[in-house]
């Protein structure tokens, strides 16, 4: 009984930090997904559509607590968020370079929106899973 109480306490401690981390990641990814860009003049005088927002994720290493109290699969899925974001950014950069839809960059913005919205949705799913594991109320209960 004492050990299960200690586990619950440790999960709640790291869980609180991770819920806040996932909420901020969700916010950042949603901002990117909703970025329709803006037109700016290039050096040759042409108007070019460029992004106005880049995701700036919080530092996951700053989260205190014992990660070993989390199921390994959940731990992995949370820790890999920055890596997945970086992989998406590389892919989207290739779309920008290789699609011939200058100056609109419609394919770039479409792919960027799709991938970052998927990341935002993943953060919501992870947050809900974490809330259940840690015994926190649902986010919708607090609104």
N, C-alpha and C positions, 0 to 999 in steps of 0.2 A: 504493500500500500504506500509506504513512504517512497519507494523507488518510482512508482507510477506518478505520484504527486510531483516528485522532482523532475521527471521527464516532461510532465505537462507544463511545469513552470519554465523549464528551459526552452521548450517549444514555443511557449507564449512570448518569451523574451526575444528570441531570434525571429519569430514569426511577425512580431510587431514591426521590427526593422525591415523585414522583407516585404510586408504589405505596403509600407510607405515607399520602398524602392520600386516595387511593381507599379504602384499608382503613378509615380513620377515617370517611369519608362512609358507607361500607357499614354500619359499626357504628351511626352516628347514625340512618340510615334504618331499620335493623332495629329499633332501640329504639322509634322512632315507630310502625312497623308493628305491633309487639307490644304497644303501649299500649292496654289495654282500658278505660282511664279509671278513675275512682273517683267515688263519690257524695259530694257535699257539700251541705250545707244552703244554700239561697239566702236572700236577705234576707227573702223572704216566708214562709220556713219550709218550703218544698218541697225535696225532695231532687232534685238535678240531677247528671247524669253529665258529668264534665269530664275533659279530658286531663290526664295527669300528666307527659308528656314532650314536649319540643320539640327538633327537630334543631338542633344548633349546629355548623355546618360549620367546619372549619379555614380559615384565610385562604389562598386559592389564590395570592395575589400574593406570599406569603412563600416560595414555592418558587423556589429558585435554579437557574439553568441556562439554556441556550439553547433556547428553545421551537422555534426554526426547524429543529432537527435531527429533529423529529417530523413524521410525515406530517400534512398540513393537516387531513384529516378527523378523525384521532385527536385532534389539538390542539383542534379545535372541540368534539368530543363531550365532552372532559374539561372545557373551559372553560365549557360551557353548563350543567353540573350545577347550580350555584347559581340560574341563571335558571329552569331547569325546576322546581326545588324551589319557588321563589317563585310560579310560575304554578300549580303544584299547590296550594299553600297558599291562594291566592286562590280557586281553584275550590272547594276543600273548605270554605272559609269561607262561600261561597254555599250550599253544601249544608246547612251548619249553620243558616244563617239562613232557608232556604226550605223545608226539610222539616218536616212537622208530626208529628214523633215525639218531642216533648219529654215527659218528661225523659230518656228513654233515648238519644236521638240515634243509633239503630242505623244509619241510612243514612250519617250522618257518619262514624262509626267504620269502617264497612265500606269506604267510599270512601277514607278516609284510609289504612287498612291496605293496600288494593289499590295505591294510587298510590305509597306509600312503599316497599312491597315491590318494585314494579317498579323504582324508583330504586336500591334496594339491589342488585337483580339486574344492573342496568346497570353498576354499579360493579364487580361481579365480572367481567363480560365485558370491561370496559375494562382492568381490572388484568391479566387473562389476556393480552389483546392486547399490552399494554405489556411484560409479562414476556417474551413471545415476541420482540417487536421488540428488546428490550434484551439478550436472551440470559440472562435470569435463570431460575433454577429455578422450577418450579411451586410455588405456595403449599402444595399437598398434599404435596409432597416434603419439606417442612420440618417437618411435624407428627410 
